[in-house]
């Protein structure tokens, strides 16, 4: 029998070729023009799961993009691990900033560069290769199911209904997810929490058409000016969000958990330097670790209106728009945040303009206990392969469907990711270190072992 490290060494080139085959499929879920690519990616995964040892695999339709389901049942008396991942990726814009084509994976300086290299095709593929290893060496200690969706990057709008419809099919004891980060290979971490999300588009509408800024400027409200002011006033100088009632439902974190989370002391100067800014800024009274993990946020993701071309055009725009996201913490609900934001806007938007608020998607925060059986297996697995016990972190990111899993399926998720903050997910030149990719394949079988034998 071969060890997992021997399996990786013998199959390294093949594993990468198979991963690259998936990456080359431009499965951008927000692009309605790529229907063939979305179905091609799902079919690729179905075929790969079957060739890796699944007893059954199929592409299942939803109200949106399809889901891939697969399983290998060893013994009905044994636990079942449900592996979750997603095959959809973010758009590649701005394309001109990529150093190599985003859907032509390229290895440079020990990293795979491509859209989806980390999020989530690379991390998902670690699960598939670990599964292949355990099956091929007769080391799969329990039953395993796979649920791979194509809508995570647009908020998983179809998955909740899919889970309700197929909750018996998806029955399991724990959900294993590799779609998060760790601090580094030298300082491994385990994600025990995710922030929720409320995402909006805010449109401010003024005159019926763009106006000459000389003929009308000074007498007519400029929607772009109004929008800028609205956004600016949503936070005070201390970084606190000013929308009335916004913090009412925020669950306070105990001093003991804050102490545990702050054992991971982030270097603010180093972090600022890594993204080439002169300093960090966050809500006063909280450490950088806390600002990133246990506090809610409000950020503009995009803003536009009026003339943005080369040269000058003196107009007063008819409308201006912004995309605004809020990261939420436990007990905050996106539906209530929408009501609070709408009420706030109704109270402060001046006469002379109107506003429209569109809720795009959202989800609840999620917390998994550090001292649970599920987390204990992940801690032991990471310690086994990294040689050091991981530290707990609450991720600033969101995977809205994770809280839905607990609500619908009644089971906890373990967020055992191997990405790094430097992987530039959602940005040009997304990448994934080969060392992290193969370390993930090495670690996952140990999670299965320790979970079954705990």
N, C-alpha and C positions, 0 to 999 in steps of 0.2 A: 504494500500500500504506500502511496505517496503522500507526503505532507502538502499542505496548501502552498507553501513556498516553492516546493518542487513543481507543483501543478502550474503555478504562475510562470516559473522559469521555462518550463517545457512549452508552454502555450502562449508566451508573451506576444509574439507577432500576430498570431491568429486572433487573440483577444482584442488587440488594437484594431486590426482590420475589421472585425465585426462591429466594434464600437463606431468606427469611422463610417461604416455603411449606414448606421442609424443617423449619425450626425449629418450626413450629406442630404438627408431628406429635410426640406425646409418647412417643417411643421410649425408654422407661426399661427397660433390659434386665433389671434385677433384679426387675421387677414382672411376675409371670406373668399378670396380668389384662389386659395390654396387647398381646395377640397381634396384633390387627388393626393397631395402630399400628406394630409392628415390621415387619410385611409391607408396610404402606403406605409406610414410609420406604424400604424396599428397592426397591419398585416405582417410587417417585418418582425415586430415583437412577438406576435402569436407564433410565427414559424420558428423563431429563435427559442422560445420557451419549450416548444415541442421537441426540438432537437437537443435541448439541454436536459431533458428528462421529465418534463411534465406529463402526467397521465392525460390531461385534457387542457386545451387552450382554445379560446374563441374570441372573436371580435363581436362585441355586443353594442347595439345601437342605443343611443340616448336621444334626448330632445336636441342635443347639440352634437359635438364631436364624439366619436365612439370610444368605448372603454374596452380594454383588453383584460380578460379574466383567465386565469390558469390555476391549476392545482395539482399537487401530488399528495395522495393520501397514503400514508404508511400504515397507520393503525388507528382505528377510531377511538381507542382508549388513550391515545397520546394527545398532548396539547397541539394546537394549531396556531401557527404564526402567519398572520396576514401581512404581506409586504406591499406597501403602497409607494407609487411613484407616478411621474407624469412624463409624457413624451412630447408635449407641446413646449415651445420656446418663445422668448420675447422677440419683437421686431428687431431688425439689425441697425436701424437708423441711429446716428448718421453714418451711412455706408463709407463715406470718404475717409473716416477716421480709422478704419480697419487696416492693419498692416498686411493682412492676407485675406482672401475671400472668406466670409463668415461661415459658409457651408462647405468649405474645402479644408478639412482639418489639417493642421500643420504642427509639427513638433519643433519647438525652438527652446533651447536652453532648459530642457527637461520639463517643458510644459506643453500640453495640448492646447492650441489656439483654435477656437471655433465657437459659434453660437451653440449653446447646449453642452459644451465640453464639461462644465460643472453642473449647471442648472437645466435640466436634471438628468440629461441623458448619460453623462459620465457617472454620476452617483447611482443612478438606477442600474446601470450596467454592472456595477460592483455587485449588486444583489444577484443579478442573473448569473454572473460568473462564479460567485460563491455557491449558489444553488447547483450549478453544473458540477462544481468540484465535489460537493457533498454527495450528489447522486452517483457520479462516476466512481467514487471511492467507497460507496456504500456507507457513508457517514452521516446521512440525513437522519437526525434523531427524533423527528416529529413530522407532523403534517405541515404542509406549507401551501398557502394560496397567494396569488398575485392579483392586485387591483391596480391597473395602470391607466390613468385618464389622459384626456387631451385638452383639458380646459383649466388647468391650475393657474396659468398665467393670466386668465381673464376672470378669476374668482370662482371657478368650479360651479357655474350656474346650474348645470344639469346633474351633478353628482349626488346631491342630497336626495332628489327624487329617485335616482337610480338605487341608492342604498336602501331607501324605504321599500322599494319594490323587490329588491333581491337580498333582504337582510338575512334570510336563512342561508342562502348561497354563500354569503360573506361571513358567516359565523366563524369566530376564532376566539383565541384567548388573549392575544396581544397583537398590536399593529406595529410593524417595524418600518421606519422611514429613514431614508438617507437623502435629505434635501436641505440640510443645515450645515453650519460651519463649525470649525474648532479654531482655537486661537493659533496653534501651530503644532507641528509634529513634536516639538520639544515640550510644549505645554498643552497637552490634549484637554479638551473640555467636552462636556456632555450637556446638550440643550435640555433644560427641564421646563421651559416655558416659551410661548410665542405671544407676541402682541396681536390683538385683533386689528381690524381695518374698517374704515368708513371712507369711501372714495366718491367724490362729487365733481360735477362740472357746474361752475357758476358763470352765468351769462348776464351781463348788464347791458340793457338796451336803451338807446336814447332816441335821436331823431330818425325819421323815416329813411334817410340816406346820409352818406358822408357829407359833411358841410365844409365850406371854405373857412379856414380858421381865422382869417382876417375879417370876413364879413360877419361871422357868428361868434367867434371866440370872445369870451368875457361875458356873454349874455345867455349862453346855452351850456348846460352841464355836459361835460365831456365824459362819456362812459368809461374810457380808459383811465382817466383821472379818478373817477369814482371807484372803479374796481381796485386800483392801486391803494386808495385810502382804506377801503373796506378790509383788504387783506392785511395792510399794515397795522390796523387797529385790532386785529384778532389776537395779537400778542402784546404783552407789555414789555418794558425794557428788561425785566428779570427773566423773560422767557416763558412766563406763565400765560396760558390761553385765557382770553377775557370773555369768551362766550358764557353768559350766565347759565349756571347749572352744569357746566361741562364736567366739573370734578365731583359732582354729588355722588356718583356711583363708584368712584375709584376705590378699589379694595386696598387698604393699607397693608404693607408688607411688614411682618414682625421684625423686631430688632435682631433676632437670632438669624432669620433668613437673610437679612441685609448683611449681617456679619459674614455669613457663609458665601454670599455672592461676591462680597468685596474682597474675599481671599484672592480673587483674580484681580489684581491691581493693574489697570490699564495705564500705560504711559501716554498722557495727553500730548506731550510734545512730540513723541514718536509718531503717534497717530496723525497729528496735524501735519507733520513733515511728510508722511507717506502719501497724503493727498494734496500736498503743496499749498496749504493754507497757513497763515501766520499764527492762528490760534483756534481753539475749539470754542463753541458756545452752546450752552444748554441751560435748562431750568435751574435757577439758583437753589442751593440747599441740598443738592444731590451730587454724588460722585459721577464720573463719566460712565462707570459700569451701570449705575442706577438709571442715569438718563437714557441709556441705550436699551435697558431691559424692563424696567418696572414703572416708567413714567409715560403718559400719553403724549402725543405730538400733534402738530399741525404744520403741514408743509405744502407749498405750491410746487406742483410737478410740471406745470407748463402754463404759460400766459401769453396771450396774443390779442391783437386788435389793431385796426387801422393800417397805415402804410408801413411795410417792413422791407421794402425793396431797396436797391442801391439808389443813392442820391436823396433828394428832398421832395416831399409832397406835402404841402401845408393844408392838412385836413383835420377836421374834428370827426373821429370815427363814429359810425352809427351804433356800433356795439363793440364790446370787449369781453373776452372769456378767459377763464382759468380752470385748470384741473387742480383740485385740492384733495390731499389725502390726510387722514388722521389715523395714527396708530393708537389703538385702544388697549387698555389693560383689563384684568379680570373684573367682571361685573358691569363694565360699560358695554352697552348694546348699540350697534350701528343704527338701528331703527330710532332709538331715543336721541342719539346724536344728530340724526337728520332733523328731527322735530326741533331740537334746541337751536341748530344752525338756522333753520328756516325762520323761527321766531325772532332770533337775533337780527337777521337781515330785514325782516318786516319792520323792526323797530328803528333801524339805523339808515336804511337806504333812503336818500333824500328824494323829495318831489322833483319831477323833471326827468327821471329815469325809472325804469322797471327792471326787475331781476327775475331770472328763472334758475331754479336749482334742480339739477338732475342727479339722482343717486345712481351711480354706475355699478358698484358692487361693494360687498362688505362681509365681515365675519367676526366671530367672537374670539377673544383671547383664550389661551389654553395653558394649563399648568399641570405637570406630572410630578408627583411626589418623589423627592430624591431618595427616600428610604423604602421605596416600593420594590417588590420582587422584580418587576420589569426593568426598573432602573439599575437594580443591583447586578443583573446579568450583563447589562451594557458596561457598567463600571468595571466588572471583572474581565470582560472581553477586551476592553481598551487597555487595561492595565497589563493583560497577558501579552499583547503584541507591542505596546509602546514602552513597557517597562516602568510606567509611572501611573499613579492613580489620577484619573481626570478630575477636573474641577467643575462644579455646576455653573451654568450660565442661563440667563433668560435672554433669548434672542430678541432683537428689535424687529425682526421680520415677522411676516404673517403667512400662515398656510391655513386659510379659513376653514377648509374641510376637516381639519384635525378635530376641532371642537364638535363638528357635526357627527363625526364617527362615534365619539363618546356618547352623544345624545341618542343616536339612532341604533348603533350596534352595541352600546353598553360596554365598550372595552377601551382600555387605555392605549396610548401610542407612545413608543420610544423613539426619540428623535436623535438617531446616531448618525450624524453627518460628518463628512471628512473634507469639506471645502474650506477655503481660507478667504478672509476678507479681501485679500489681494487678487482674487480670481476674477474680478471685474464682471460679475454676473449682471445682466440687464444692460451692460455697457458695451461699447466697441472693444474689441480684443479680449473678449471673455476667454478665460483659460483655466486649466486644471493641471496641477503638478502630477506628473506620472507617479511620483513617490506616494502621494496621497491616494491616487487611484488604486494602486496595487496594495497599499496598506489597508484600504477598505476591504478589498477582497480577502485579505489575510485575516481580518478581524471578525467579519460577519459570521463565519462558521463557529467561532468561539461564542458568539452571542447565542446561537442556537443551542450549543452544548450546555452553557451555564444556565440558560433559561429552563431547559428541560430537566436539568439535574440540580436545580436549586431546592 
